[in-house]
Amino acid sequence: MPEITLSQSEMGLIARFQSITRATVRDCIIEDDDVVTFVVGSSDVGRAIGKKGANIKEASKVLKKEVHVVEYSEDPVKFISNVMYPIKPKTINIEGKNSKTIARVSVESRDRGSAIGSRGKNIHRLKNIVTRHHNIDDVRII
């Protein structure tokens, strides 16, 4: 697994999120000024989200950011699927090519736009999170 270095801002957000949710956070990714993603272990997902999303709503209000929670998995295929939720990939293939590891994610044609996102923000988010946690160099939607 690649080594993750957290900034002071990320560490501060983790501390505040953990105090609100009592969930243990593995990583924090600030995507832009108003969106943050927390990666939590499988045993802490329910705690992080809260009943009917109450903890995410509270964290969003306190942090003044849109909050996303992703369940961590040691299995890169499962982790990619978790990051993409609620989109359900048809297949995820991880292959080595020219000394690079690439994840090719196949989605239904109706989900392709959502998987990529406006101006590519969702695919960028997916690549950023996956490459931080697994030895994958690139993620491609096919």
C-alpha angles and dihedrals in degrees: 000000000000117000114257120215117196126207123225089256092053092047090050092051091048092052092050093044092049092050090053098043105023086224121135111240121212096187144358124208120191102205098184135330095295107031129070130176123204120200112210135178119261092254091057102046095094092046091048093050097039129200108326089350093299095143094049090049091049092046091049090052095046096041093040089225137105104259126213125185123204125189112231121229131182086217106083092207092054091043092053089049090050092051091050095050127162087032110078112213116221092215138354117201123183114200139168117235127170092345091308127107114224128187112210112200119195117202134176111273090245089057097047095092092048092047091054096036132198109323088354095291095139096049089045090052091048093050093046095051097041095048090050092057107031136036092258119130100194142007121210130189111219 
